[in-house]
Amino acid sequence: MSSFPHPIYSQHVLQPAYRDAQAYLFEPMLAAHEAQAVMLTRCGIISRENGAALVQAVADIRAMGPEALAYQPGVEDLFFRIESLIIERVGPDYGGNLQLARSRNDLGHALARMALRGDILILYADLLLLRQAVLALARRHVETIMPGYTHTQPAQPVTFAHYLAGVLTALQKDQARLAAAYANMNESPLGAAAFTGVGFPIDRTLTAQLLGFDRVITSTQHAIGAGDNLTDTSFALQSLSTNLGRVTHDLLNRAMQETNALHVDDSFIQISSIMPQKRNPVVLEHLRARLSRALGYAQTVVLQCHNIPYGDTQDIEDEILPPLYSGLDAMRECVTLYTAFFETLTLNEAHLRAQAGFGFTTATELADTLVREAGLPFRQAHKIVATMVQNAVKAGLGSDALTLAMLQAAARTVLGEELAFSEEQFTRALDPEHFVAVRTVPGGVAPEATDSLLDELAQQIQMDEEWLEDARERLHRADAYRAREVQLLVEG
């Protein structure tokens, strides 16, 4: 009979999984072993001497480091490698009790949750830095008027700060999605064992507290079968990559020479080997590709979860972790790149201001002014202005060639009479700065409205920073708590 493992199975399954465990799960596994030993001792399930021997062996292995635990053929995974080392040090009577009232099932899920929660917090911190960079840029451009677009066509004058406030709002929501993903991830499955619980009087809450989990997953079935902690993280990555991808599309368009809206810093520009004039904004192209890569990894996780049993399978364990780790890593690259990009970005402000009124972008305000100052119903005002614009387009005239006479001609066509409307009213209504200034509703494009929104967004950044500090502090307190309990166990 053939012996386990088949060399091809070892090459493609066991060894890659072992390397991932060395990289991501070594310290979580040792912490979980310490917590298990402390809990079993506190509950009177093993002796204090047994518990002390176990944690001392764990300390020895921690000092060795993961690099010392090379893969060995015939040893299925890092768990068995470390367990065998512990048994070598303390003997089978003591070492054999480490896995009492525990399975590789609940342990494996706990270790993955511990590793992934740390990665989520790292991305969370990086996203905060990106939001701060975007906020700082927005503060500088509250009065930078530029064309705004709908359906990729000039629509109405806006400010760059107004656009960035929208970006910040989307990123704020993505920050909340990461926090929600962290909350779902930071739940303890320990004590579920294989999936039915155990027949010993263990303390699941104590184990969770020693490892920094916020709560216990009460259902032992869900503790092992859960995949929503993985898909929630993937959904957060999908949303963030999608939102940043749309921004990337906009910025690439604005960076075109024909648009001439943005000046990408020279540190992010590559030249052509043949065309001397080229300034290629390659950072945005790399971001576009890497955001797609992060999105692909995240979708892999969701697809892998959607059609498997609700229980213990390899699909939801070793096989699903690499794409999720990779997705988090790829998104961190994108977020940090984007932070540096926004910190160095400048605008061609004079050009943007000159372009803000082109394409008849202030036509809405002219119609609004006819309602406010000429007493027309909006639909009549809209029709008059639309007729004027249509006539100008037919005549090959741009928005800078509009005149009061053209408006009055349109009024005669629509109403059969001219309007009580002055040259001054007409000129003011078509001014992009006036268009921006009168839109003072909450969240509007007017500088004071945008400033107010940016203040709210800044306050939320501060609240999210406090959330991150609290989450990190809870994990730090759990580490300190476990260290004290280990020390008390050793000292007796």
JOBELHU-V171921 format. One record per helix or strand of 2 or more residues. SS is the DSSP state (helix for helix, strand for strand). FROM is the first residue (numbers start at 1). TO is the last residue. If there is no record, write none. Layout:
SS_FROM_TO + SS_FROM_TO
This chain:
helix_7_24 + helix_26_42 + helix_48_64 + helix_66_68 + helix_78_90 + helix_92_95 + helix_104_140 + strand_145_150 + strand_153_159 + helix_160_185 + strand_187_188 + helix_204_210 + strand_215_216 + helix_220_225 + helix_228_254 + strand_262_263 + helix_266_268 + helix_282_305 + helix_314_316 + helix_318_344 + strand_346_347 + helix_349_355 + helix_363_374 + helix_378_394 + helix_399_401 + helix_404_415 + helix_423_429 + helix_432_437 + helix_447_491
